[in-house]
Amino acid sequence: MSAVVETYPWGDSRRFNSYSAYFRRLFGSRVQKVTIDAGFTCPNRDGSISSGGCTFCNNDAFSPSYSHKGYPIARQIEEGILFHRNRYRKAQKYLAYFQSYSNTYKPLAELREIYGQAITHPDVAGIVVGTRPDCVDEAKLDYFAGLAAQGYYVILEYGIESVYDETLRRVNRGHDFAAAVRAVEMTKARGIHCGAHFILGLPDETDEMLVAQAGAINALPLDTVKFHQLQIFKDTLMARDYAAHPDAYRFRTLPEYIDLFIDLLERLRPDLVIERFAGEAPPRYHLNPSPWGSVRNERLLQLLEKRLEERGTWQGKLFLTDRT
């Protein structure tokens, strides 16, 4: 007698609303991001807001080896596709992922040129644009909405990092949470897919604070969300702050972090797509050795799903309970 397979609100048997299933629902096949560096900077680095940047920022730590700043966008796409075809043979469609710094921080005319080069590539089904909440306006969002109306997949991913203004000031983010709320609402009002990024474990944030932010995240009209554990990289302002105030920082073991994330996940809306719950960067960038060792993302997902099963829980379990 075969076991009964549980189906969750998002329509499959995984205990969270996964990013891979989200793209299968949209495109009917595996989709792979190709990271592009289009030479953007950030108002928090060039002096418009600050010259120091966010205290945790080191973009090189998350830039893939095939991404070469200064290469034409078409060449970056070709090299990225070649890399992924060798690694992920099942991918049939590709998204141009503009990741480094704030990818709406140029005049609209320049954005049209940059993104126009990406969407005209025959293997590109759409674009993923990473940016800050304070780097969009009505005209730029209207442009992205126009691309989406032409049939391209377009998603804006906002670095929000924390829902707590005190934390945002502490890490020199340069905007408050209200700015994130405005940007997300303006984006969704135009029918554009919208994502957000959060860091779990910023200085002085307790487990209770990290779990409690589920309410603020649920209130945002987001489609996707990604989380990273706190990692301190060499030659950053945070490295200096950590040296001066080590008691403000807590580095959780892998089992502690997984349980913390599950506590948050249980309270998140079931329709929120979880792009990732942890991040990895080459060891050469880390200030301190990772307390997790060299565990890769694939293994992290296996450990998360195993722990969800052990706890008999899933994404949105408490969110749905609290609403009944």
Residue frames as qw, qx, qy, qz and C-alpha x, y, z in Angstrom:
[[0.000, 0.890, 0.457, 0.000, 0.00, 0.00, 0.00],
 [0.453, 0.416, -0.018, 0.789, 1.58, 3.29, -1.11],
 [0.261, -0.437, -0.430, 0.746, 2.03, 6.16, 1.33],
 [0.162, 0.892, 0.420, 0.047, -0.23, 9.18, 1.00],
 [0.476, 0.136, 0.040, 0.868, 1.68, 12.17, -0.41],
 [0.082, -0.745, -0.405, 0.523, 0.74, 15.43, 1.28],
 [0.350, 0.532, 0.331, 0.696, -0.02, 18.34, -1.03],
 [0.256, -0.466, -0.330, 0.780, 0.50, 21.83, 0.38],
 [0.274, 0.785, 0.332, -0.446, -1.25, 25.08, -0.62],
 [0.111, 0.688, -0.435, -0.570, 1.27, 25.77, -3.41],
 [0.826, 0.381, -0.122, -0.398, 0.37, 22.50, -5.11],
 [0.685, 0.367, -0.623, 0.089, 3.24, 20.08, -4.43],
 [0.852, -0.394, -0.340, 0.064, 4.67, 17.88, -1.68],
 [0.487, 0.244, -0.368, 0.753, 7.58, 20.07, -0.60],
 [0.379, -0.649, -0.567, 0.336, 7.09, 21.68, 2.77],
 [0.091, -0.646, -0.044, 0.757, 7.84, 25.16, 1.48],
 [0.569, 0.775, 0.236, -0.139, 6.88, 27.10, -1.63],
 [0.665, -0.300, 0.375, 0.572, 10.05, 26.54, -3.62],
 [0.121, 0.695, -0.275, -0.653, 11.63, 28.75, -6.24],
 [0.088, -0.177, 0.868, 0.455, 12.21, 25.88, -8.66],
 [0.194, 0.477, 0.857, -0.022, 8.52, 24.91, -8.60],
 [0.148, 0.759, 0.202, -0.601, 7.55, 28.57, -9.04],
 [0.117, 0.542, -0.523, -0.647, 9.44, 28.70, -12.34],
 [0.116, 0.098, 0.954, 0.260, 8.06, 25.37, -13.49],
 [0.216, 0.655, 0.658, -0.303, 4.59, 26.79, -12.95],
 [0.159, 0.779, -0.044, -0.605, 5.48, 29.94, -14.91],
 [0.239, 0.626, -0.576, -0.468, 7.54, 28.45, -17.74],
 [0.955, 0.135, -0.002, -0.263, 6.86, 24.73, -17.70],
 [0.864, 0.257, -0.265, 0.343, 10.57, 23.91, -17.42],
 [0.644, -0.491, -0.116, 0.575, 13.74, 24.65, -15.46],
 [0.255, 0.919, 0.029, 0.300, 14.90, 28.27, -15.66],
 [0.744, -0.241, -0.138, 0.608, 18.41, 29.43, -14.82],
 [0.046, -0.983, -0.012, 0.177, 19.66, 32.89, -13.91],
 [0.728, 0.295, 0.011, 0.619, 22.71, 34.27, -15.70],
 [0.359, -0.784, -0.178, 0.474, 24.42, 36.96, -13.64],
 [0.473, 0.660, 0.171, 0.559, 25.27, 40.19, -15.46],
 [0.398, -0.589, -0.160, 0.685, 27.44, 43.06, -14.19],
 [0.374, 0.764, 0.375, 0.369, 26.36, 46.17, -16.08],
 [0.442, 0.243, -0.150, 0.851, 28.66, 48.57, -14.23],
 [0.340, -0.805, -0.279, -0.399, 26.13, 50.10, -11.85],
 [0.247, 0.225, -0.595, 0.731, 27.13, 51.74, -8.59],
 [0.389, -0.601, -0.691, 0.101, 25.06, 52.76, -5.57],
 [0.075, -0.823, -0.042, -0.562, 23.95, 56.08, -4.04],
 [0.725, -0.687, 0.043, -0.028, 25.17, 54.73, -0.72],
 [0.820, -0.161, 0.185, 0.516, 28.70, 54.50, -2.15],
 [0.496, 0.458, 0.239, 0.698, 29.10, 57.40, -4.57],
 [0.199, -0.071, -0.265, 0.941, 28.35, 60.15, -2.05],
 [0.304, -0.422, -0.427, -0.740, 24.71, 60.79, -2.95],
 [0.718, -0.605, -0.230, -0.256, 23.65, 59.26, 0.37],
 [0.655, -0.665, 0.339, 0.117, 26.95, 58.05, 1.78],
 [0.445, 0.688, -0.567, -0.088, 30.43, 57.15, 0.60],
 [0.291, -0.428, 0.825, -0.227, 30.83, 54.20, 2.94],
 [0.561, 0.012, -0.725, -0.399, 28.11, 51.90, 1.66],
 [0.839, -0.424, -0.094, -0.328, 26.23, 49.37, 3.75],
 [0.352, -0.699, 0.610, -0.124, 28.51, 47.98, 6.43],
 [0.795, -0.086, 0.600, -0.034, 28.10, 44.38, 5.23],
 [0.709, 0.671, 0.028, -0.215, 28.63, 45.02, 1.52],
 [0.243, -0.506, 0.716, 0.415, 31.16, 43.10, -0.53],
 [0.765, 0.435, 0.000, -0.475, 29.61, 42.35, -3.91],
 [0.369, 0.533, -0.747, -0.148, 32.62, 40.36, -5.08],
 [0.301, -0.197, 0.881, -0.307, 31.79, 37.64, -2.54],
 [0.614, 0.348, 0.622, -0.339, 28.57, 36.80, -4.41],
 [0.497, 0.671, -0.276, -0.476, 29.71, 37.37, -8.01],
 [0.951, 0.080, 0.293, 0.056, 30.16, 34.18, -10.04],
 [0.549, -0.384, 0.466, 0.578, 33.46, 33.47, -11.75],
 [0.455, 0.384, 0.615, 0.517, 32.00, 33.87, -15.24],
 [0.054, 0.938, 0.342, -0.005, 30.68, 37.41, -14.60],
 [0.578, -0.044, 0.087, 0.810, 33.08, 40.01, -16.00],
 [0.033, 0.870, 0.241, -0.429, 32.41, 43.69, -15.44],
 [0.027, -0.655, 0.395, 0.644, 33.17, 45.68, -18.56],
 [0.223, 0.066, 0.874, 0.427, 32.31, 42.93, -21.04],
 [0.395, -0.068, -0.338, -0.852, 29.41, 43.71, -23.38],
 [0.644, -0.073, 0.472, -0.598, 26.12, 42.42, -22.01],
 [0.872, 0.303, -0.208, -0.324, 25.64, 40.03, -24.93],
 [0.509, 0.433, -0.714, 0.208, 29.05, 38.46, -24.24],
 [0.236, -0.280, 0.715, -0.596, 28.28, 38.11, -20.53],
 [0.807, 0.083, 0.207, -0.547, 25.02, 36.38, -21.38],
 [0.803, 0.388, -0.434, -0.130, 26.73, 34.00, -23.82],
 [0.306, 0.403, -0.777, 0.375, 29.47, 33.08, -21.34],
 [0.443, -0.182, 0.582, -0.657, 26.94, 32.66, -18.53],
 [0.874, 0.174, -0.005, -0.454, 24.73, 30.39, -20.63],
 [0.673, 0.416, -0.608, 0.059, 27.73, 28.29, -21.64],
 [0.012, -0.357, 0.764, -0.537, 28.73, 27.94, -17.97],
 [0.602, -0.036, 0.489, -0.631, 25.26, 26.87, -16.91],
 [0.844, 0.288, -0.264, -0.367, 24.72, 24.53, -19.84],
 [0.510, 0.360, -0.752, 0.209, 27.73, 22.58, -18.66],
 [0.046, -0.164, 0.752, -0.637, 26.56, 22.61, -15.03],
 [0.476, 0.282, 0.592, -0.586, 22.75, 22.53, -15.28],
 [0.075, -0.040, 0.800, 0.594, 21.91, 20.59, -18.40],
 [0.089, 0.547, 0.832, -0.027, 18.16, 20.67, -17.76],
 [0.051, 0.620, 0.177, -0.762, 17.83, 24.46, -18.03],
 [0.440, 0.488, 0.640, 0.399, 15.84, 25.45, -21.11],
 [0.084, 0.892, 0.227, 0.382, 15.27, 29.14, -20.46],
 [0.561, -0.074, -0.280, 0.775, 17.51, 31.84, -19.00],
 [0.145, -0.950, -0.274, -0.029, 16.95, 35.05, -17.09],
 [0.458, 0.492, -0.222, 0.707, 19.48, 37.88, -17.20],
 [0.579, -0.704, -0.363, 0.194, 20.16, 38.63, -13.53],
 [0.252, 0.688, -0.176, 0.657, 21.50, 42.13, -12.89],
 [0.738, -0.471, -0.444, 0.193, 22.90, 41.60, -9.41],
 [0.574, -0.098, -0.246, 0.775, 25.81, 43.89, -8.51],
 [0.080, -0.132, -0.186, 0.970, 24.95, 47.09, -6.66],
 [0.336, 0.525, 0.496, -0.604, 21.81, 49.10, -7.54],
 [0.339, 0.093, 0.739, 0.574, 20.64, 48.21, -11.03],
 [0.166, 0.817, 0.516, 0.196, 18.14, 51.02, -11.46],
 [0.335, -0.794, -0.039, 0.505, 20.61, 53.72, -10.41],
 [0.320, -0.063, 0.459, 0.826, 21.07, 55.31, -13.83],
 [0.369, 0.327, -0.029, -0.869, 18.96, 57.67, -15.95],
 [0.758, 0.303, 0.472, -0.333, 16.03, 56.01, -17.67],
 [0.615, 0.691, -0.286, -0.251, 17.59, 56.38, -21.12],
 [0.111, 0.545, -0.829, 0.061, 20.59, 54.32, -20.00],
 [0.543, -0.035, 0.766, -0.342, 18.34, 51.70, -18.42],
 [0.773, 0.498, 0.128, -0.372, 16.49, 51.31, -21.71],
 [0.476, 0.668, -0.562, -0.104, 19.77, 50.67, -23.51],
 [0.136, -0.411, 0.871, -0.233, 21.09, 48.22, -20.91],
 [0.571, 0.101, 0.730, -0.362, 17.96, 46.13, -20.52],
 [0.700, 0.575, -0.066, -0.417, 17.16, 46.33, -24.20],
 [0.306, 0.566, -0.760, -0.096, 20.42, 44.50, -24.91],
 [0.270, -0.167, 0.904, -0.287, 19.44, 41.72, -22.52],
 [0.631, 0.307, 0.545, -0.460, 15.88, 41.07, -23.62],
 [0.630, 0.608, -0.256, -0.409, 16.76, 40.91, -27.31],
 [0.030, -0.417, 0.906, 0.069, 19.00, 37.89, -26.73],
 [0.654, -0.008, -0.548, -0.522, 17.17, 34.86, -28.19],
 [0.573, -0.117, -0.791, 0.182, 17.78, 32.63, -25.14],
 [0.057, -0.021, -0.520, 0.852, 16.69, 35.21, -22.56],
 [0.195, -0.565, -0.769, -0.226, 13.10, 34.96, -21.32],
 [0.287, -0.900, -0.247, -0.216, 13.28, 37.93, -18.99],
 [0.322, 0.529, -0.411, 0.669, 15.26, 39.97, -16.50],
 [0.631, -0.625, -0.408, 0.210, 15.84, 39.98, -12.76],
 [0.227, 0.700, -0.119, 0.666, 16.83, 43.42, -11.47],
 [0.611, -0.463, -0.463, 0.445, 18.43, 43.77, -8.05],
 [0.150, 0.586, 0.005, 0.796, 18.21, 47.26, -6.60],
 [0.145, -0.148, -0.597, 0.775, 17.47, 49.46, -3.59],
 [0.053, 0.705, 0.698, -0.114, 14.02, 50.74, -2.59],
 [0.037, -0.830, -0.100, 0.547, 15.18, 54.34, -2.98],
 [0.184, -0.365, 0.593, 0.693, 16.42, 53.86, -6.56],
 [0.165, 0.418, 0.808, 0.382, 13.09, 53.57, -8.37],
 [0.206, 0.310, 0.168, -0.913, 10.54, 56.15, -9.44],
 [0.646, 0.466, 0.403, -0.450, 7.31, 56.26, -11.40],
 [0.531, 0.684, -0.341, -0.367, 8.97, 56.58, -14.82],
 [0.077, 0.443, -0.892, -0.042, 11.39, 53.71, -14.26],
 [0.422, 0.101, 0.847, -0.308, 8.68, 51.43, -12.97],
 [0.648, 0.570, 0.149, -0.483, 6.48, 52.33, -15.94],
 [0.369, 0.608, -0.647, -0.275, 9.34, 51.24, -18.23],
 [0.090, -0.205, 0.969, -0.108, 9.66, 47.85, -16.52],
 [0.551, 0.335, 0.603, -0.469, 5.88, 47.42, -16.60],
 [0.576, 0.627, -0.209, -0.481, 6.03, 48.03, -20.33],
 [0.195, 0.434, -0.870, -0.127, 8.58, 45.26, -20.77],
 [0.304, 0.058, 0.896, -0.318, 6.37, 42.90, -18.77],
 [0.593, 0.498, 0.289, -0.562, 3.38, 43.86, -20.93],
 [0.480, 0.581, -0.527, -0.392, 5.36, 42.75, -24.01],
 [0.961, 0.008, -0.224, -0.160, 5.54, 39.24, -22.59],
 [0.476, 0.431, -0.628, 0.440, 8.93, 39.30, -20.88],
 [0.697, -0.555, -0.418, 0.178, 9.33, 38.02, -17.34],
 [0.188, 0.615, -0.260, 0.721, 10.41, 40.99, -15.23],
 [0.657, -0.636, -0.388, 0.114, 11.05, 40.96, -11.50],
 [0.090, 0.748, -0.330, 0.569, 12.52, 43.69, -9.32],
 [0.771, -0.323, -0.474, 0.277, 14.34, 42.39, -6.25],
 [0.114, -0.864, 0.137, -0.470, 14.71, 44.94, -3.46],
 [0.529, 0.069, -0.634, 0.560, 17.40, 44.73, -0.83],
 [0.462, -0.745, -0.165, -0.452, 15.40, 45.42, 2.32],
 [0.424, 0.353, -0.687, 0.474, 17.62, 43.48, 4.77],
 [0.173, -0.246, -0.770, 0.563, 15.59, 44.24, 7.93],
 [0.160, -0.725, -0.545, -0.389, 12.17, 45.59, 8.86],
 [0.500, -0.734, -0.287, 0.358, 13.67, 47.45, 11.85],
 [0.271, 0.922, -0.027, 0.274, 14.76, 51.05, 11.30],
 [0.471, -0.802, 0.365, 0.032, 17.27, 50.91, 14.15],
 [0.806, -0.099, 0.492, 0.312, 19.02, 48.01, 12.44],
 [0.593, 0.682, 0.263, 0.337, 18.97, 49.76, 9.07],
 [0.035, -0.968, 0.196, -0.154, 20.68, 52.77, 10.67],
 [0.689, -0.568, 0.434, 0.125, 23.18, 50.52, 12.40],
 [0.742, 0.059, 0.526, 0.411, 24.30, 48.97, 9.10],
 [0.047, -0.512, 0.245, 0.822, 24.30, 52.35, 7.30],
 [0.455, 0.406, 0.767, 0.198, 21.60, 51.24, 4.89],
 [0.092, -0.098, 0.245, 0.960, 20.65, 54.81, 3.96],
 [0.447, -0.270, -0.403, -0.751, 16.87, 54.28, 3.87],
 [0.422, -0.137, 0.660, -0.607, 14.17, 53.27, 6.31],
 [0.279, 0.193, 0.940, 0.022, 11.65, 50.43, 6.11],
 [0.392, 0.677, 0.371, -0.502, 8.94, 52.84, 4.95],
 [0.230, 0.620, -0.491, -0.567, 10.96, 53.39, 1.75],
 [0.064, -0.103, 0.972, 0.200, 10.85, 49.65, 1.12],
 [0.327, 0.478, 0.745, -0.331, 7.10, 49.55, 1.66],
 [0.352, 0.723, 0.006, -0.594, 6.59, 52.38, -0.85],
 [0.143, 0.491, -0.719, -0.471, 8.82, 50.78, -3.50],
 [0.151, 0.081, 0.984, 0.043, 7.21, 47.36, -3.23],
 [0.343, 0.592, 0.604, -0.410, 3.69, 48.79, -3.35],
 [0.302, 0.704, -0.217, -0.605, 4.52, 50.99, -6.36],
 [0.033, 0.333, -0.871, -0.359, 6.02, 48.00, -8.16],
 [0.185, 0.251, 0.948, -0.066, 3.10, 45.64, -7.55],
 [0.347, 0.627, 0.333, -0.613, 0.59, 48.34, -8.46],
 [0.374, 0.603, -0.436, -0.554, 1.98, 48.05, -11.99],
 [0.964, 0.142, 0.046, -0.221, 1.70, 44.28, -12.07],
 [0.441, 0.631, -0.620, 0.150, 5.47, 43.74, -11.93],
 [0.873, -0.236, -0.396, 0.162, 6.78, 40.68, -10.10],
 [0.112, -0.825, 0.319, -0.452, 8.45, 41.80, -6.90],
 [0.846, -0.142, -0.442, 0.263, 11.02, 40.16, -4.61],
 [0.269, -0.882, 0.246, -0.299, 12.92, 41.11, -1.47],
 [0.703, 0.214, -0.557, 0.388, 16.12, 40.14, 0.32],
 [0.539, -0.781, 0.109, -0.297, 16.64, 39.95, 4.07],
 [0.436, 0.404, -0.706, 0.385, 19.68, 39.19, 6.23],
 [0.776, -0.549, -0.246, -0.191, 19.03, 37.12, 9.34],
 [0.809, -0.327, -0.196, 0.448, 21.37, 37.91, 12.23],
 [0.276, 0.699, -0.069, 0.656, 22.27, 41.57, 11.82],
 [0.307, 0.133, -0.601, 0.726, 23.81, 43.14, 14.97],
 [0.194, -0.001, 0.526, -0.828, 21.59, 43.29, 18.06],
 [0.684, -0.031, -0.289, -0.669, 18.66, 41.50, 16.38],
 [0.429, -0.216, 0.808, -0.341, 17.38, 38.72, 18.62],
 [0.046, 0.143, 0.958, 0.246, 15.69, 35.49, 17.56],
 [0.153, 0.619, 0.669, -0.382, 12.38, 36.97, 18.72],
 [0.178, 0.676, -0.099, -0.708, 12.87, 40.02, 16.49],
 [0.050, 0.282, -0.783, -0.552, 13.79, 37.89, 13.49],
 [0.059, 0.332, 0.939, 0.062, 10.70, 35.71, 13.85],
 [0.125, 0.667, 0.494, -0.544, 8.39, 38.65, 14.62],
 [0.085, 0.462, -0.333, -0.817, 9.29, 40.37, 11.34],
 [0.176, 0.242, 0.906, 0.300, 7.16, 37.76, 9.55],
 [0.163, 0.736, 0.576, -0.317, 4.17, 40.04, 10.11],
 [0.079, 0.764, -0.157, -0.621, 5.80, 42.97, 8.31],
 [0.104, -0.250, 0.803, 0.530, 7.00, 40.73, 5.47],
 [0.214, 0.422, 0.880, 0.046, 3.54, 39.21, 5.03],
 [0.169, 0.791, 0.355, -0.469, 2.05, 42.69, 4.75],
 [0.019, 0.569, -0.460, -0.682, 4.23, 43.48, 1.72],
 [0.824, 0.436, 0.160, -0.323, 2.77, 42.47, -1.67],
 [0.085, -0.601, 0.749, 0.267, 5.82, 40.36, -2.52],
 [0.885, 0.250, -0.272, -0.282, 6.01, 37.40, -4.89],
 [0.861, 0.117, -0.388, 0.307, 9.39, 36.04, -3.83],
 [0.376, -0.869, 0.269, -0.175, 11.70, 36.41, -0.86],
 [0.802, 0.243, -0.437, 0.327, 15.26, 35.33, -0.15],
 [0.568, -0.806, 0.145, -0.085, 17.08, 35.14, 3.17],
 [0.649, 0.432, -0.498, 0.380, 20.78, 34.93, 3.98],
 [0.714, -0.576, -0.240, 0.318, 22.48, 34.27, 7.27],
 [0.070, -0.972, 0.214, 0.072, 24.81, 37.02, 8.43],
 [0.872, 0.081, 0.039, 0.480, 28.30, 36.67, 7.01],
 [0.175, -0.927, 0.134, 0.303, 31.07, 39.14, 7.78],
 [0.812, 0.468, 0.070, 0.343, 33.48, 39.75, 4.95],
 [0.612, -0.284, 0.016, 0.738, 37.00, 41.12, 5.05],
 [0.233, -0.001, 0.211, 0.949, 37.64, 44.79, 4.35],
 [0.198, -0.653, -0.553, -0.478, 34.08, 45.89, 5.16],
 [0.206, -0.539, 0.248, -0.778, 32.81, 48.43, 7.66],
 [0.853, -0.384, -0.104, -0.338, 31.06, 45.58, 9.45],
 [0.832, 0.079, -0.395, 0.382, 34.40, 43.84, 9.97],
 [0.209, 0.379, -0.364, 0.825, 35.57, 46.93, 11.82],
 [0.554, -0.450, 0.052, -0.698, 32.33, 47.19, 13.79],
 [0.927, -0.194, -0.312, -0.071, 32.59, 43.53, 14.76],
 [0.627, 0.195, -0.448, 0.607, 36.13, 44.09, 16.04],
 [0.042, -0.354, 0.300, -0.885, 34.89, 46.99, 18.16],
 [0.598, -0.148, 0.302, -0.727, 31.56, 45.48, 19.30],
 [0.274, 0.130, -0.935, -0.183, 31.75, 41.66, 19.14],
 [0.164, 0.204, 0.833, -0.488, 28.98, 41.24, 21.73],
 [0.488, 0.402, 0.082, -0.771, 26.46, 42.71, 19.26],
 [0.570, 0.360, -0.599, -0.433, 26.95, 39.77, 16.90],
 [0.699, -0.164, 0.649, -0.252, 25.78, 36.19, 17.17],
 [0.401, 0.386, -0.718, -0.417, 26.82, 33.44, 14.78],
 [0.829, -0.096, 0.317, -0.451, 24.37, 30.57, 14.97],
 [0.348, -0.201, 0.894, 0.198, 25.32, 26.98, 14.40],
 [0.260, 0.002, -0.706, -0.659, 23.69, 25.35, 11.39],
 [0.242, -0.428, -0.871, 0.019, 21.06, 23.47, 13.49],
 [0.075, -0.536, -0.425, 0.725, 20.26, 26.70, 15.38],
 [0.137, 0.302, -0.292, -0.897, 19.87, 28.64, 12.15],
 [0.243, -0.164, -0.836, -0.464, 17.66, 26.03, 10.50],
 [0.202, -0.532, -0.781, 0.257, 15.34, 25.97, 13.51],
 [0.019, -0.501, -0.166, 0.849, 15.26, 29.77, 13.60],
 [0.182, 0.143, -0.531, -0.815, 14.39, 29.90, 9.92],
 [0.240, -0.332, -0.888, -0.211, 11.64, 27.31, 10.37],
 [0.107, -0.551, -0.584, 0.587, 10.16, 29.41, 13.18],
 [0.131, 0.443, -0.134, -0.877, 9.97, 32.28, 10.68],
 [0.172, 0.036, -0.793, -0.583, 8.83, 30.09, 7.79],
 [0.072, -0.419, -0.894, 0.139, 5.87, 28.76, 9.76],
 [0.028, 0.679, 0.406, -0.611, 4.59, 32.34, 10.02],
 [0.017, 0.332, -0.428, -0.840, 5.10, 33.38, 6.39],
 [0.686, 0.384, 0.087, -0.612, 2.24, 33.47, 3.88],
 [0.767, 0.047, 0.627, 0.127, 1.95, 30.23, 1.89],
 [0.635, 0.736, 0.221, 0.079, 1.91, 32.12, -1.42],
 [0.061, -0.901, 0.403, 0.151, 5.35, 33.68, -0.80],
 [0.910, 0.333, -0.197, 0.147, 7.95, 31.90, -2.93],
 [0.592, -0.721, 0.298, 0.202, 11.12, 31.11, -0.97],
 [0.614, 0.717, -0.330, 0.018, 14.06, 31.67, -3.30],
 [0.637, 0.234, -0.610, 0.409, 16.70, 30.76, -0.72],
 [0.619, -0.756, -0.177, -0.119, 17.10, 30.58, 3.03],
 [0.631, -0.624, 0.244, 0.391, 20.89, 30.78, 3.29],
 [0.518, 0.830, -0.206, -0.031, 23.84, 31.92, 1.24],
 [0.859, -0.244, 0.186, 0.411, 27.37, 30.82, 0.53],
 [0.270, 0.933, -0.237, -0.017, 30.49, 32.74, -0.46],
 [0.775, 0.348, -0.418, 0.322, 34.08, 31.65, -1.13],
 [0.723, -0.552, -0.264, 0.319, 36.02, 31.19, 2.14],
 [0.546, 0.119, -0.029, 0.829, 38.66, 33.71, 1.06],
 [0.088, -0.602, -0.176, -0.774, 36.16, 36.52, 1.61],
 [0.646, -0.648, -0.389, -0.108, 35.12, 35.53, 5.14],
 [0.110, -0.780, 0.416, -0.455, 36.54, 37.41, 8.10],
 [0.478, -0.363, 0.738, -0.308, 36.11, 34.33, 10.28],
 [0.110, 0.036, -0.958, -0.262, 35.76, 30.67, 9.30],
 [0.605, -0.242, -0.294, -0.699, 32.12, 29.75, 8.82],
 [0.454, -0.259, 0.719, -0.458, 30.66, 27.88, 11.82],
 [0.869, 0.255, 0.188, -0.380, 28.90, 25.70, 9.22],
 [0.609, -0.202, 0.658, 0.393, 32.07, 24.54, 7.51],
 [0.067, 0.283, -0.572, -0.767, 31.79, 24.10, 3.74],
 [0.396, 0.405, 0.806, -0.173, 28.17, 22.95, 3.51],
 [0.033, 0.044, 0.527, 0.848, 26.82, 23.72, 0.03],
 [0.461, 0.040, 0.055, -0.885, 23.35, 25.03, -0.80],
 [0.666, -0.007, -0.629, -0.400, 22.11, 21.68, -2.07],
 [0.468, -0.106, -0.802, 0.355, 22.96, 20.04, 1.25],
 [0.103, 0.035, 0.405, -0.908, 21.44, 22.95, 3.19],
 [0.598, -0.026, -0.248, -0.762, 18.13, 22.36, 1.42],
 [0.661, -0.070, -0.745, -0.067, 18.24, 18.67, 2.29],
 [0.285, -0.085, -0.695, 0.655, 18.85, 19.51, 5.96],
 [0.314, 0.003, 0.141, -0.939, 16.02, 22.07, 5.96],
 [0.687, -0.056, -0.435, -0.579, 13.53, 19.61, 4.49],
 [0.573, -0.067, -0.788, 0.216, 14.62, 16.88, 6.89],
 [0.099, -0.083, -0.573, 0.810, 14.12, 19.21, 9.87],
 [0.478, -0.032, -0.099, -0.872, 10.72, 20.36, 8.59],
 [0.714, -0.097, -0.630, -0.289, 9.65, 16.74, 8.44],
 [0.437, -0.059, -0.744, 0.502, 11.03, 16.04, 11.93],
 [0.080, 0.112, 0.403, -0.905, 9.08, 18.98, 13.33],
 [0.168, 0.515, 0.840, 0.035, 5.95, 18.07, 11.39],
 [0.075, 0.769, 0.219, -0.596, 5.60, 21.56, 10.03],
 [0.505, 0.420, 0.496, 0.567, 5.60, 23.58, 6.81],
 [0.128, 0.075, 0.080, 0.986, 5.54, 27.10, 5.46],
 [0.360, -0.289, -0.221, -0.859, 2.53, 29.05, 6.68],
 [0.455, -0.312, -0.831, 0.073, 1.37, 26.49, 9.23],
 [0.227, -0.460, -0.534, 0.673, 1.08, 29.08, 12.00],
 [0.112, 0.100, -0.210, -0.966, 0.05, 31.85, 9.57],
 [0.439, -0.243, -0.664, -0.554, -2.99, 29.79, 8.59],
 [0.432, -0.399, -0.757, 0.284, -3.70, 28.74, 12.19],
 [0.149, -0.306, -0.314, 0.886, -3.64, 32.34, 13.39],
 [0.242, 0.031, -0.316, -0.917, -6.15, 33.35, 10.69],
 [0.465, -0.298, -0.761, -0.342, -8.74, 30.70, 11.61]]
